[in-house]
Every structure is written in C-alpha cells, then in structure tokens.
Amino acid sequence: RLDLELKDHDGSTALWLAVQYITVSSDQSVNPFEDAPVVNGTSFDENSFAARLIQRGSNTDAPDTVTGNCLLQRAAGAGNEAASLFLATHGAKVNHQNKWGETPLHTACRHGLANLTAELLQQGANPNIQTAEAVLVQKDTSSPTAENVYLQTPLHMAIAYNHPDVVSVILEQKANALHATNNLQIIPDFSLKDSRDQTVLGLALWTGMHTIAAQLLGSGASINDTMSDGQTLLHMAIQRQDSKSALFLLEHQADINVRTQDGETALQLAIKNQLPLVVDAICTRGADMSVPDEKGNPPLWLALENNLEDIASTLVRHGCDSTCWGSGPSGCLQTLLHRAIDENSEQIACFLIRSGCDVNSPRKPGPNGEGEEEAHDGQTPLHLAACWGLEEVIQCLLEFGANVNAQDAEGRTPIHVAISNQHNVIIQLMISHPDIKLNVRDRQGMTPFACAMTYKNNKAAEAILKREPGAAEQVDNKGRNFLHVAVQNSDIESVLFLISVQANVNSRVQDASKLTPLHLAVQAGSEIIVRNLLLAGAQVNELTKHRQTALHLAAQQDLPTICSVLLENGVDFAAVDENGNNALHLAVMHGRLNNIRVLLTECNVDAEAFNIRGQSPMHVLGQYGKDNAAAICDLFLECMPEYPLDKPDAEGNTVLLLAYMKGNANLCRAIVRAGARLGVNNNQGVNIFNYQVATKQLLFRLLDMLTKEPPWCDGSNCYECTAKFGVTTRKHHCRHCGRLLCHKCSTKEIPIIKFDLNKPVRVCNICFDVLTLGGVS
C-alpha cells in the first residue's frame, strides 16, 4: 500500500500539499491537481483530491515535528480559512495542542478567522485551554501585548490581536451554548488569567477595546475580580492613569469600596494619580470621602497637599467635610484649617475657608482629654494666622466671617496677637474691619492700644486712635492711662508719640492721688518729659489732692533743674499746700540744699512765710534739719543777711530753741554765730537754758563760742526763776548771754575779756561757770 504519511523535504504530507495548492490557484504549472479551485471560501468538493486522500485514511492532523502544529493550525496560520474549515469538518482534532500548548482555536483567534472559530466551537473545541509558555510571535503582529505572555485562552488572543468579530463569535457561542442541546460545546470561563494576571476583561480594557469590554460584561464577565495582589480592575485602571477605562468600569458599577492590600480606597488612588474625572465619578457613586490614608490624611488633605485644587473642589462639591476634625499636636483635636495654618500653607488654608470650613473653632482636647497647651489655648484660626503672619489667610478669614473679636484662653483677641508679633499689614487689615472692638482687654487688662504701646508699635497705636479716639484715655486697674504709665516709666519715646497723637496732657490718674502727667513726670525726676509736657500744654499750676503744685513735688526731691524749668514756665511759687507750706518750706523740710538755692535765687518766694503751724522755712529747718542744716542756714543768711532769726512760731519757739531741742549742734552754732538771741522763752516758758537735756555740754559750747555781746531779751518775768518784775523786783540782764533776770539770779560779777568788758559785769550763774571753767560741763 502507498504510505500516505510520507513527508517531503519541508516535512509536509500529501494531504497538506493537496489542501494547500487547491486553494492557491488553478494554474497547471502551480497546481498539479485537476480539481477546480476553491473560490471565496466555498467549501471543498467531496471529490477533491484532499477529500479522497482523507477517505483513503490520510492523517488529518499530521503534526509538524518542530512546532507540533497540526495541519489545521498550519492552514489557519497561513490564513487559509477554507482549508482550515475543510480539515475541521473532516475529522481533524479540534483540541490538538502544539509545543506551546496552543490549540487550533488559539490559532484561529490570533489570525481573526471568525468562521473557523465558530466551526471549531461547534465541534467542541475547548475555549478554556491556556497556552503553556510564551508563543513565538510572528513578526507582523501588531499587538505588543502578545509578547512573552502565556497562559492565554483563545479569547485572550482574539483580544490581544484586536479581532472584535472573533470575540463576538465566541460570546455568541457562549450565549447559545447555555441553551444548546448539543453537549459538545464548552462554556468559556472569563475569569481565567494570563501570565500577566489579566482576565479577558482587563486585557480588553488595556488594549482600549471598550466595546468588547462592554460585550464581555454583558456576557457575564466579572467586573470585580481581584488580581493576585488584591487589586481590582478599577484599582489597576486608576494606577495606570487610564481615566477612560476607570470611567468605563465605574459606569458598569465596579465596586468602589474594595481596598487594595495596602488598605487604599479607589478614591485615594484616584487622587494620588491625579484623575479629576475619576474622582468625580467615584464621588457621584457615593464613596466615603472621610476615609484617611495610612498617615491619617483624609482625601481632601491629600488633594490639597499635592496642589490638586480641581480635585479638592470636586470633593467639596460632592459634600466632603472641609472642616474635618482629626488628631493634632500631642493628641489634641484639630481641623484641617488649623493644620494648614500651622504648616504655613496659605493656599490650602484659603481653599478650605472658601469651601466653607469652620473658621472660628479653636483646637480642643482629644476624646480622653489628650493634648497639651494647644488643646486649651483657645486660639481660633484667626489667632494662629495672626501669630504666624499669614496675610492672605487673615484676609480670607475676615472675608468669610471669622469672629475678629474672639478671645483665647488668655483673653487676647487676634489683634492683640498680631501686635505682639509685630505683623503690621495684619494689624491694619484687622483695624479696618467694621466689627472690630478695640476696647477688649486680655487677662492682663491690656487693650490692643496698650499692647501697641507695650511693643512700641506707634503705627498700630496711631491707627487704633483713628478708629477709637478715646483709646489712649483708657485706664488700667490702677486708674492710669497710657500717658501716665509712659511718664512713670520715663519712656520718652512713648510720651512723645502720645503727645503727637494729641493725648490729653492734663488727664488725672483715676485713683486717690489724682495726679496729672506733669506731677508724675516730676515724681519720676525726668526733666526732658517735664519740658515736653509743658511744651504740649500741660498746666503748670495744677494741684494734687494735698493742694501741692509740681514745684512742691520737685522741691521735696533733689531736682534743682526741674525746679528751674517750672519757674521758667511760670509756676506759682507762692502757692501753699493744705498745711500752708510753700515750696521752700518743703525743700527745707527734706534738706534739699540745691533746690533751696534755686528757690532763693531764681524767684521771689517768701522765705519768711508762715505755714499753718506758724512756722517759717527757718523754723522748719530747726525742727526737721538734717546733717546739712547748717549749710542751709548759711545759704539763707547769705541770700537774706537780715533774716529775722528771733521770730517765734505759733508755739513761741525760735529757730535756735527748735534746733536745740532736736540736738542739732551744727545748726545751733550757725544760728548763734549769726547773732540770734539766746534765752528767748516759748509759750510754755521753755528756753535753751532750762530745756531738759542729759548734758548741758551743747549749751556750754554755745555760750563759750559767743564773740560779741548778744542782743538783750525783754519780758515781764525773770528768765531763770520766773519772778514777776515790779516795783520791788527790778530788771537786770546777763551781760554774757543777754537774758532778762531778777537781782537774785544775777548776783555774780566778772569781767568779760572777749567782749572787751574789762570791769566786772553782772552775769547769770551758768555764764559765770562758762566764763570761769570754759565750755566744759
């Protein structure tokens, strides 16, 4: 018998040649067979040579030894559909696999042979067989997807090589197979994955064949299949930034709530991959827009942080919460706005404000009271922005109704904060806000104006005064306004500023003392402030509650230049206080030698004026004199040589008696040296001779130092024994001390050589002792 399986040098059997040639041409030189050629896919004649070979038992498969392709695969591979159909209907094995695990169905699908595909499926070809390893790709294939991919089903191939008609055939067959009585047909499984982990649906999407994808879905392909790494097609489409496919999947109800293995939602992926249309579609389908990512960032923050304002707007349009409370520093609760301001991100903050977020709430403690000072500082977004100096944010907050007068835990309003941080633009923005209250005080009692003065921000202070002219007159808890405080602190800069903005230079402190700025300036001892206040119109003769002028106050301290300045400016030097003291009385009382010199030489103050106690400045010196009392006395006598030293005060005391009673030896000497009477009695009959002291040493010294006979005293009683003078008791004088004595008290006589009295003269007992013993007690 003839061996029909013998192969030629190409490894082809006679059947292959017969099938091959008959479809090629009827030209005798090419086609040695006598059959009529098969034209346009009309089927083979049963009498054809090929048919006859098969009848005689020729093998319809005859696999190629190199590739393992059977005749059916070779014919299909050559695009010879007629020959393929002939073989398929004449007993060729429909599930034959070549060395890569490809079946004739794979080959038909790859080459787009729709009729053959239909026939093979009719014949029971298995559409679920997957190729074993990478198929050697022919050079002319247009699809890059096919390279080095295995585990493909025939349907994968039809899609990969872009043959929609073949796909339609397979899908039709599936529909028919479900209702068919012919049990040969196997139903295609759409969930099989190729070596790239792709289902046919995924492959259709990635090759842009959305019509086919829709058909696949219509035929029961699962839209939510996950890959081995847990990703769904929706996740993959988003990560490939393939908006068209992602939108397609969303339109076909892909599940938006499935998360990746890293826990990411489709919404988070779409934001990260910057796909605004996809975000819109996901939100439209009701995605949860509050799910945070692994770092705790909600979707809105994710979009804003990456400058994706279009996506952020989409989220907000779909009702995303733009306030979004979350965890903040040390576990407190904060909004996205707090966070944006804290991170100095003006763009994000302004977006959130325009999106209607909460603009007034401060941070608050966490659910279990977590949080350090941030949780309790009560600072609103306006406070925080004022602190960081974020001008755009401030403008935005004010525009969108943030409370410009909100107070934090310290009672400070945003303008307090702006002033203490020296942010001038922000200060101006706030001051020009129609609702701002510029009289709000913080816990320290400071108004914004006080704050501006404290921080030496004159520009802010001036702007506040334009809005609130009375601001400079506001008083602190001690009743002082800003000028008072500035003067007390000798803060010339602030004083000049306040004068320049027309602060009232005669306003009094609202406390018991009721002092004017000029009084305070004198107390502070600041000559330059005194001069400036006077230039600005301070009234020089305003009185304190004790009826003292500024000159009285200056006289009590060592302030000679200020005394001069006040005198130059016309202060009433004759004015007396509630005790009848003029400035000279007080200067003497406090021992201010330099002030006394000014008062005695630069004005006509009455140096003999009596106060309520009937004391002249000299009496005051006797009573209150300090170490420099003698110098003061000399100064008085230098200026007024005729000063009446013997004039008594209301109690009858002379200057000498007062000084003696106080034990002021230097002053006593100065007065005695000046020729004062020694023995004058006061109203109680006390004089320096009978005043009770521990030792008479001072008296003896004073008597000893007499160099000329003192003026005689007069009266109606003896200065020693107080006997009344009359017809029987005659008046005598001690020629040494000048006292008026009776005969009994002046019995001793002695010459007084130092007075040039060489004959014995009448002296009192004390003077006798002094003259005989010298000035020793």
C-alpha positions, 0 to 999 in steps of 0.5 A, spaced: 500 500 500 502 507 498 504 510 505 500 516 505 504 519 511 510 520 507 513 527 508 517 531 503 523 535 504 519 541 508 516 535 512 509 536 509 504 530 507 500 529 501 494 531 504 497 538 506 500 539 499 493 537 496 489 542 501 494 547 500 495 548 492 487 547 491 486 553 494 492 557 491 490 557 484 488 553 478 494 554 474 497 547 471 504 549 472 502 551 480 497 546 481 498 539 479 491 537 481 485 537 476 480 539 481 477 546 480 479 551 485 476 553 491 473 560 490 471 565 496 471 560 501 466 555 498 467 549 501 471 543 498 468 538 493 467 531 496 471 529 490 477 533 491 483 530 491 484 532 499 477 529 500 479 522 497 486 522 500 482 523 507 477 517 505 483 513 503 485 514 511 490 520 510 492 523 517 488 529 518 492 532 523 499 530 521 503 534 526 509 538 524 515 535 528 518 542 530 512 546 532 507 540 533 502 544 529 497 540 526 495 541 519 489 545 521 493 550 525 498 550 519 492 552 514 489 557 519 496 560 520 497 561 513 490 564 513 487 559 509 480 559 512 477 554 507 482 549 508 482 550 515 474 549 515 475 543 510 480 539 515 475 541 521 469 538 518 473 532 516 475 529 522 481 533 524 482 534 532 479 540 534 483 540 541 490 538 538 495 542 542 502 544 539 509 545 543 506 551 546 500 548 548 496 552 543 490 549 540 487 550 533 482 555 536 488 559 539 490 559 532 484 561 529 483 567 534 490 570 533 489 570 525 481 573 526 478 567 522 471 568 525 468 562 521 473 557 523 472 559 530 465 558 530 466 551 526 471 549 531 466 551 537 461 547 534 465 541 534 467 542 541 473 545 541 475 547 548 475 555 549 478 554 556 485 551 554 491 556 556 497 556 552 503 553 556 509 558 555 510 564 551 508 563 543 513 565 538 510 571 535 510 572 528 513 578 526 507 582 523 503 582 529 501 588 531 499 587 538 505 588 543 501 585 548 502 578 545 509 578 547 512 573 552 505 572 555 502 565 556 497 562 559 492 565 554 485 562 552 483 563 545 479 569 547 485 572 550 488 572 543 482 574 539 483 580 544 490 581 544 490 581 536 484 586 536 479 581 532 472 584 535 468 579 530 472 573 533 470 575 540 463 576 538 463 569 535 465 566 541 460 570 546 455 568 541 457 561 542 457 562 549 450 565 549 447 559 545 451 554 548 447 555 555 441 553 551 444 548 546 442 541 546 448 539 543 453 537 549 459 538 545 460 545 546 464 548 552 462 554 556 468 559 556 470 561 563 472 569 563 475 569 569 481 565 567 488 569 567 494 570 563 501 570 565 500 577 566 494 576 571 489 579 566 482 576 565 479 577 558 476 583 561 482 587 563 486 585 557 480 588 553 480 594 557 488 595 556 488 594 549 482 600 549 477 595 546 471 598 550 466 595 546 468 588 547 469 590 554 462 592 554 460 585 550 464 581 555 460 584 561 454 583 558 456 576 557 457 575 564 464 577 565 466 579 572 467 586 573 470 585 580 475 580 580 481 581 584 488 580 581 493 576 585 495 582 589 488 584 591 487 589 586 481 590 582 480 592 575 478 599 577 484 599 582 489 597 576 485 602 571 486 608 576 494 606 577 495 606 570 492 613 569 487 610 564 481 615 566 477 612 560 477 605 562 476 607 570 470 611 567 468 605 563 468 600 569 465 605 574 459 606 569 458 598 569 458 599 577 465 596 579 465 596 586 468 602 589 469 600 596 474 594 595 481 596 598 487 594 595 492 590 600 495 596 602 488 598 605 487 604 599 480 606 597 479 607 589 478 614 591 485 615 594 488 612 588 484 616 584 487 622 587 494 620 588 494 619 580 491 625 579 484 623 575 479 629 576 474 625 572 475 619 576 474 622 582 468 625 580 465 619 578 467 615 584 464 621 588 457 621 584 457 613 586 457 615 593 464 613 596 466 615 603 470 621 602 472 621 610 476 615 609 484 617 611 490 614 608 495 610 612 498 617 615 491 619 617 490 624 611 483 624 609 482 625 601 481 632 601 488 633 605 491 629 600 488 633 594 490 639 597 497 637 599 499 635 592 496 642 589 490 638 586 485 644 587 480 641 581 480 635 585 479 638 592 473 642 589 470 636 586 470 633 593 467 639 596 462 639 591 460 632 592 459 634 600 466 632 603 467 635 610 472 641 609 472 642 616 474 635 618 476 634 625 482 629 626 488 628 631 493 634 632 499 636 636 500 631 642 493 628 641 489 634 641 483 635 636 484 639 630 481 641 623 484 641 617 484 649 617 488 649 623 493 644 620 494 648 614 495 654 618 500 651 622 504 648 616 504 655 613 500 653 607 496 659 605 493 656 599 490 650 602 488 654 608 484 659 603 481 653 599 478 650 605 475 657 608 472 658 601 469 651 601 466 653 607 470 650 613 469 652 620 473 658 621 472 660 628 473 653 632 479 653 636 483 646 637 480 642 643 482 636 647 482 629 644 476 624 646 480 622 653 482 629 654 489 628 650 493 634 648 497 639 651 497 647 651 494 647 644 488 643 646 486 649 651 489 655 648 483 657 645 486 660 639 481 660 633 484 660 626 484 667 626 489 667 632 494 662 629 494 666 622 495 672 626 501 669 630 504 666 624 503 672 619 499 669 614 496 675 610 492 672 605 489 667 610 487 673 615 484 676 609 480 670 607 478 669 614 475 676 615 472 675 608 468 669 610 466 671 617 471 669 622 469 672 629 475 678 629 473 679 636 474 672 639 478 671 645 483 665 647 484 662 653 488 668 655 483 673 653 487 676 647 483 677 641 487 676 634 489 683 634 492 683 640 496 677 637 498 680 631 501 686 635 505 682 639 508 679 633 509 685 630 505 683 623 503 690 621 499 689 614 495 684 619 494 689 624 491 694 619 487 689 615 484 687 622 483 695 624 479 696 618 474 691 619 467 694 621 466 689 627 472 690 630 472 692 638 478 695 640 476 696 647 477 688 649 482 687 654 486 680 655 487 677 662 492 682 663 487 688 662 491 690 656 487 693 650 490 692 643 492 700 644 496 698 650 499 692 647 501 697 641 504 701 646 507 695 650 511 693 643 512 700 641 508 699 635 506 707 634 503 705 627 498 700 630 497 705 636 496 711 631 491 707 627 487 704 633 486 712 635 483 713 628 478 708 629 477 709 637 479 716 639 478 715 646 483 709 646 489 712 649 484 715 655 483 708 657 485 706 664 488 700 667 486 697 674 490 702 677 486 708 674 492 710 669 492 711 662 497 710 657 500 717 658 501 716 665 504 709 665 509 712 659 511 718 664 512 713 670 516 709 666 520 715 663 519 712 656 520 718 652 519 715 646 512 713 648 510 720 651 512 723 645 508 719 640 502 720 645 503 727 645 503 727 637 497 723 637 494 729 641 493 725 648 490 729 653 496 732 657 492 734 663 488 727 664 488 725 672 490 718 674 483 715 676 485 713 683 486 717 690 492 721 688 489 724 682 495 726 679 496 729 672 502 727 667 506 733 669 506 731 677 508 724 675 513 726 670 516 730 676 515 724 681 519 720 676 525 726 676 525 726 668 526 733 666 526 732 658 518 729 659 517 735 664 519 740 658 515 736 653 509 736 657 509 743 658 511 744 651 504 740 649 500 744 654 500 741 660 498 746 666 503 748 670 499 750 676 495 744 677 494 741 684 494 734 687 489 732 692 494 735 698 493 742 694 501 741 692 503 744 685 509 740 681 514 745 684 512 742 691 513 735 688 520 737 685 522 741 691 521 735 696 526 731 691 533 733 689 531 736 682 534 743 682 533 743 674 526 741 674 525 746 679 528 751 674 524 749 668 517 750 672 519 757 674 521 758 667 514 756 665 511 760 670 509 756 676 506 759 682 511 759 687 507 762 692 502 757 692 501 753 699 499 746 700 493 744 705 498 745 711 500 752 708 507 750 706 510 753 700 515 750 696 521 752 700 518 750 706 518 743 703 525 743 700 527 745 707 523 740 710 527 734 706 534 738 706 534 739 699 540 744 699 540 745 691 533 746 690 533 751 696 538 755 692 534 755 686 528 757 690 532 763 693 535 765 687 531 764 681 524 767 684 521 771 689 518 766 694 517 768 701 522 765 705 519 768 711 512 765 710 508 762 715 505 755 714 499 753 718 503 751 724 506 758 724 512 756 722 517 759 717 522 755 712 527 757 718 523 754 723 522 748 719 529 747 718 530 747 726 525 742 727 526 737 721 534 739 719 538 734 717 546 733 717 546 739 712 542 744 716 547 748 717 549 749 710 542 751 709 542 756 714 548 759 711 545 759 704 539 763 707 543 768 711 547 769 705 541 770 700 537 774 706 543 777 711 537 780 715 533 774 716 529 775 722 532 769 726 528 771 733 521 770 730 517 765 734 512 760 731 505 759 733 508 755 739 513 761 741 519 757 739 525 760 735 529 757 730 535 756 735 530 753 741 527 748 735 534 746 733 536 745 740 531 741 742 532 736 736 540 736 738 542 739 732 549 742 734 551 744 727 545 748 726 545 751 733 552 754 732 550 757 725 544 760 728 548 763 734 554 765 730 549 769 726 547 773 732 540 770 734 538 771 741 539 766 746 534 765 752 528 767 748 522 763 752 516 759 748 509 759 750 510 754 755 516 758 758 521 753 755 528 756 753 535 753 751 537 754 758 532 750 762 530 745 756 531 738 759 537 735 756 542 729 759 548 734 758 548 741 758 555 740 754 551 743 747 549 749 751 556 750 754 559 750 747 554 755 745 555 760 750 563 759 750 563 760 742 559 767 743 564 773 740 560 779 741 555 781 746 548 778 744 542 782 743 538 783 750 531 779 751 525 783 754 519 780 758 515 781 764 518 775 768 525 773 770 528 768 765 531 763 770 526 763 776 520 766 773 519 772 778 514 777 776 518 784 775 515 790 779 516 795 783 520 791 788 523 786 783 527 790 778 530 788 771 537 786 770 540 782 764 546 777 763 551 781 760 554 774 757 548 771 754 543 777 754 537 774 758 532 778 762 533 776 770 531 778 777 537 781 782 537 774 785 539 770 779 544 775 777 548 776 783 555 774 780 560 779 777 566 778 772 569 781 767 568 779 760 575 779 756 572 777 749 567 782 749 572 787 751 568 788 758 574 789 762 570 791 769 566 786 772 559 785 769 553 782 772 552 775 769 547 769 770 550 763 774 551 758 768 555 764 764 559 765 770 561 757 770 562 758 762 566 764 763 570 761 769 571 753 767 570 754 759 565 750 755 566 744 759 560 741 763 
